[in-house]
Amino acid sequence: MSIVQEFKEFAVKGNAVDMAVGIIIGAAFGKIVSSVVADVVMPPIGLLLGGMDFSALALTLRAATAEAPAVVISYGRFVQTAVDFVIVAFAIFMLVKGINTLKKKEAAAPAVPAEPSPEQILLTEIRDLLKQPR
């Protein structure tokens, strides 16, 4: 089997396609969460903490000079990214929890009894005959 044929089989398998769709949706979801955190969640938190803008919080290690830009540690962006992570992790947790709940309900649902096989019918008849008094 050639490499091209193997790759073609891998690429069209359901798992690979599902994974690709998941990555694309995850990237879009990440952008949405980043926007929610930066534009909706952090401004009220900053207001509650005295009007702080978290994205501007930074520790300057070396001031800017004519030859070089400033060297800073932008810990405000880190705080925003950490909040992004917590929100994404919670959303994924809730999604997995929902899926697991659906799977448990599906597993707990009684299975519809299938028609007995000819062997089962025959064995039932034999059992019933053996139970009859002689």
C-alpha positions as CSV (number, residue, x, y, z in Angstrom):
1,M,0.0,0.0,0.0
2,S,1.5,3.3,-1.0
3,I,1.9,6.3,1.3
4,V,-0.6,8.3,-0.8
5,Q,-3.2,5.6,-0.5
6,E,-2.6,5.3,3.2
7,F,-2.9,9.0,3.7
8,K,-6.1,9.1,1.7
9,E,-7.6,6.4,3.8
10,F,-6.6,8.2,7.0
11,A,-7.8,11.6,5.8
12,V,-11.3,10.4,4.9
13,K,-11.8,8.3,8.1
14,G,-14.5,9.7,10.3
15,N,-12.1,10.3,13.2
16,A,-9.8,12.5,11.2
17,V,-12.7,14.6,9.8
18,D,-14.3,14.9,13.2
19,M,-11.0,16.0,14.7
20,A,-10.6,18.7,11.9
21,V,-14.1,20.0,12.5
22,G,-13.5,20.1,16.2
23,I,-10.2,22.0,15.8
24,I,-11.9,24.6,13.5
25,I,-14.9,25.0,15.8
26,G,-12.5,25.2,18.8
27,A,-10.5,28.0,17.2
28,A,-13.7,30.0,16.5
29,F,-14.9,29.3,20.0
30,G,-11.6,30.5,21.4
31,K,-12.0,33.8,19.6
32,I,-15.5,34.2,21.0
33,V,-14.3,33.5,24.5
34,S,-11.4,35.9,24.2
35,S,-13.8,38.6,23.1
36,V,-16.2,37.9,25.9
37,V,-13.4,38.0,28.5
38,A,-11.7,41.1,27.1
39,D,-14.9,43.1,26.2
40,V,-17.5,41.9,28.7
41,V,-16.0,40.2,31.8
42,M,-12.8,42.2,32.4
43,P,-14.1,45.8,32.2
44,P,-16.6,45.3,35.1
45,I,-14.0,43.5,37.1
46,G,-11.6,46.4,36.4
47,L,-14.3,48.9,37.4
48,L,-14.9,47.1,40.7
49,L,-11.2,47.2,41.4
50,G,-11.0,51.0,40.9
51,G,-11.1,51.4,37.1
52,M,-8.1,49.1,36.3
53,D,-7.5,48.2,32.7
54,F,-6.0,44.7,32.9
55,S,-4.6,44.6,29.4
56,A,-2.4,47.6,30.2
57,L,-0.9,46.2,33.4
58,A,2.8,45.6,32.9
59,L,6.0,45.7,34.8
60,T,8.7,47.7,33.1
61,L,12.1,46.0,33.3
62,R,13.9,48.5,31.2
63,A,12.6,51.8,29.8
64,A,12.5,52.5,26.1
65,T,15.5,54.2,24.6
66,A,16.1,55.8,21.2
67,E,17.7,52.5,20.1
68,A,15.5,49.9,21.8
69,P,11.9,49.5,22.8
70,A,11.0,49.0,26.5
71,V,11.3,45.6,28.0
72,V,8.1,44.8,29.9
73,I,6.3,41.9,31.6
74,S,2.7,42.2,30.6
75,Y,1.1,40.4,33.5
76,G,-2.3,42.0,32.7
77,R,-2.5,40.1,29.4
78,F,-1.6,37.0,31.4
79,V,-4.5,37.6,33.8
80,Q,-6.8,38.0,30.8
81,T,-5.5,34.8,29.2
82,A,-5.9,32.9,32.5
83,V,-9.5,34.0,32.7
84,D,-10.0,32.9,29.0
85,F,-8.6,29.5,29.9
86,V,-10.9,29.1,33.0
87,I,-14.0,30.0,30.9
88,V,-13.0,27.7,28.0
89,A,-12.2,24.8,30.5
90,F,-15.5,25.3,32.3
91,A,-17.4,25.3,28.9
92,I,-15.7,22.1,27.8
93,F,-16.4,20.6,31.2
94,M,-20.1,21.4,30.9
95,L,-20.1,20.0,27.4
96,V,-18.5,16.7,28.4
97,K,-20.7,16.5,31.4
98,G,-23.8,16.9,29.2
99,I,-22.6,14.3,26.8
100,N,-21.8,11.8,29.6
101,T,-25.3,12.4,31.0
102,L,-26.9,11.7,27.6
103,K,-24.7,8.5,27.3
104,K,-25.8,7.3,30.8
105,K,-29.5,7.9,29.9
106,E,-29.0,6.0,26.7
107,A,-27.3,3.1,28.5
108,A,-29.9,3.0,31.2
109,A,-32.8,2.9,28.7
110,P,-34.2,-0.6,28.4
111,A,-33.3,-2.3,25.2
112,V,-36.1,-3.4,23.0
113,P,-36.3,-7.2,23.2
114,A,-35.4,-8.7,20.0
115,E,-37.4,-11.6,18.4
116,P,-36.2,-14.9,19.9
117,S,-34.1,-16.9,17.6
118,P,-35.3,-20.3,16.4
119,E,-33.0,-22.0,18.8
120,Q,-34.4,-20.0,21.7
121,I,-38.0,-20.9,20.6
122,L,-37.1,-24.6,20.4
123,L,-35.4,-24.6,23.8
124,T,-38.4,-22.8,25.3
125,E,-40.7,-25.5,23.9
126,I,-38.5,-28.2,25.3
127,R,-38.4,-26.6,28.7
128,D,-42.2,-26.3,28.7
129,L,-42.7,-29.9,27.7
130,L,-40.3,-31.0,30.5
131,K,-42.3,-29.0,33.0
132,Q,-45.6,-30.8,32.1
133,P,-46.6,-33.6,34.5
134,R,-46.5,-37.1,33.0
